[in-house]
């Protein structure tokens, strides 16, 4: 056994099977098993052997999603060099059940109260762009904030949004990349990382402009690469949800006092 926590009538346990190099978890209610799972490595309120939160007790026996019922977060690492990480949110109410499986892929899902309302949001990275436009180490992975809505965790446009940086600052960063960051005809990883951070932060037009400003004048823009970026954006469920919410907000009538 690698972990055990008692929460009311429930007992949550994690195990490590060294003989078969695997792991498992189970939840008992009044001494009887009601939920269980197998995989590689598991942790209660924390990643296996590594705290992912300064206060992991916040994820054990607390109302995490605001439904008035205590939950526990079971973390899983599936093994491998940088993948994959999963956070299971388990309800410990009258019925014990898995409410959500949050797949962080190459990053550990982080639970934070981003808006100060006492309810945890989840910060993840969008790995739709993994191995694009080159190796994994250079790929962009914009951050997304998920909130609990209608029985599931979805991207929240308001909480993912960032303040618009001064235009002069954006132009200066683009100029620096244009002059210093290129290797041959290949744009530096920071170009697309910065552009996508702007887009996901609610500044899509500025993100596309940044690509143009940071593109070297003597290198013809690659239409295939830009088409690939558009296709990857369209493929991302996080991006689609962010865009849906932003379009809805833009069409919402403004109340006049």
N, C-alpha and C positions, 0 to 999 in steps of 0.2 A: 504494500500500500504506500502510495506517495502523497496522499492528502485525504483529510477527513474533516468535514464541517457539519455540525448539527444546527439545523434551522427549524425551530418549532418541532413538529412531528417528523420532519424530514432529516435524513442523513445523506450527505453527498460524499462520495468517495472516488478517488482515482487510483489506478494501479499501473505498475510497470512489470511487464513480463520479459525479463532479461533473457530467458531461454529462447524465446521466439522473436525477440526484438520488437515488441509491440506494447501497446497500452490499452487501457479501457477505463470506463467510468460507469458508475451506477448511482441511482438515487433510491433510497428506501423510504417508505412511508409506514410508520408504526411497525418497523421491522421487516416489511415485505418489499421486495424489489418492484418498482413501478416504472422505471426508465433505465436504460443502459445503452452503451455504445462502445465500439472498438475502433482503434486507429493506431497511431504511433506514440504520441506523447500528449498528455492532458494536464491541465492545471485548473484549480478552482479560484476564480477571481484574478488570476495571473497566468502568464505564460509559464510553461513547464520550466521550473528552476530559475525563472527570471521574472521579477516583478515588472509588470507593464504599467503600473499605476503607483503613484506615491502612497496612495491609500487604498489598497486592494479590497479592504473591508467594505468600501462603497459598493462593490459589485457582488456582495454576498448577503442575501437576506434583506435587501432594501428594495423599495419600489423604484425600479430603474426607469421604466417607461411611462409612469404617470397613470397607470390603470388601477391604482389602489391596492395592488397585490404584490407581495414580496417576490423577488426573482433572484436568481443566481446566474453568473456568467461562467460558463465552462469554456476555457480556451483549448484549442488543439493546434499542434504543429504536426503536419503530415510528413515532415522530413525533407531532405534535400538541401541544396546549397542556399537557396533563398525562397523556398516555397514549400508548402503554403500554410497560411495561418487562418484559422476559423474561430469565431466567437459565437457560442450558442447561448442564447438567452432563454432560460428555463423558468417557467412560472411555477411558483410554489404555493398556489392557492388551494381551493378545494380539490382541484384536479391538477396533477403535476404533468406539464407538457412543455415541449419545446416551442417557444413562440417564434423564434427567428434563428436562422443560421447566417451570420454575416461573414462573407468570404473576403478576407483582406488580401488574399493571394500573396504577394511578396512583402506585404507590410502588416503589422499587427493592428487590428482595429482598436482604437483608443476611445474610451468612454469619457465624455466631458460634458459638464453643464455649460454650454456655450452662451446661453442667453439668460442665465441666472434665475430660471423659473423653478429650479429644484428637480427638473427632469433631465436625465442624461441623453445627450446626443452621441452619435458615433462618428469619429473622424477616420476616414479611409482615403486611400489613393486610388485613382482610376488608372488601372493597368491595361486599358484598351490599347495603349500605344507601346506596349512592351515590344522590344526588338525593332522599333521603328524610330528614326530612319536608318539605324545601324545596330550596334551591339546593345545588349541589355543594360550595361552600365551607363550608357549615354541616353537611354530613352526617357522621354518626359512622363511624369506621373502626377498630374494635378490633384490637389487635395479636394475632397468633397465631404460635406457634413450631412449625415443622415439623421432624420428624425422619425419618431414613431407616429405613423399616420394610417388610420383605417386598417389597423391590424398588421402592419408591416413597416420595415424601415425603408425609407425612400430619401433620395437627395432633396435637400431643402435649399431653395435658391436664396432665400433671405440670409440664412446662416452661412452659406458658402460664399456669399458676396464679400468683396473687399472694397475698401475705399479707393476711389480712382486716384492713382498717383499723378502728380503734376506732369503736364505734358512735356515740360522742359526736361524733367527727369527721365521720362520714357525715351525722348529723342536722344538724350545724351547717352543712355545705355545702348540704344540701337547703333549710334555712331561708334561707340567703343567696340562693339561686336563686329561691326562692318570693317573696321580698320585693323583689329588685332586678333580676332578669334578664328579666322578661316584657315583651313589646311587645304591648299590647292583650291579646287572648285567645290569643296564640301563645307557646308555651313556648320558652325560649332553647335554642340548639343544645347548650349544656353539659349540659342536663338528660338528654337521651338518650345523649350521649357518656359521661357518668359512669355512667349505669345500665348501658350495654353493657360498659363497662370492668369493672364489678363482675361482671357475668354471665360474661364470657369468662374472668375471673380466677378463676372457681370459686365465685362467690357469687351465684348466680342469684336466690335468694329476696330477698337484700338489694338486688339491682338493681331488682326490681319494687317493693319497699318504697320505695326511693329515689324512684321516679317519683311514688308517692302522697304522700310527704312534701314533695316539691318542687313539687307541683301547687298552683296558687293556689286558695285556698278559695272565691273568688267565681266561679271558672270551672268549669263542669261538665266532668268528665273526658270526653274524646272516645272513645267505645268503638271507633269505626272506626279511629282512629289506633293505639290499642293492639292492635286486631286485625291491623292492617297490620304492626306490629312483630312480633307472634307469627308471622305468615305469612312475614316476611322471615327470621326466625330459622330457621324450619323449612326454608327454601329454601337456607340456607347449608350447603355441604358441610363447612366447617370446624366450624361449630356442631354439626352432627349427629355428627361424629366426636368432638368434645370430650364431648358428652353420652353417647355410647356408652361411652367409656372411663370416665367418672365413674360411670355406672350399674354397670359391671362392677366397679369398685373398691369401690363401696358394698356389692355382694353378695359380695365375696370374704371367706371366713371368716378370722377373726383367730386367729393361732396363739398359744397360751398356753405360755410357757416352763415 
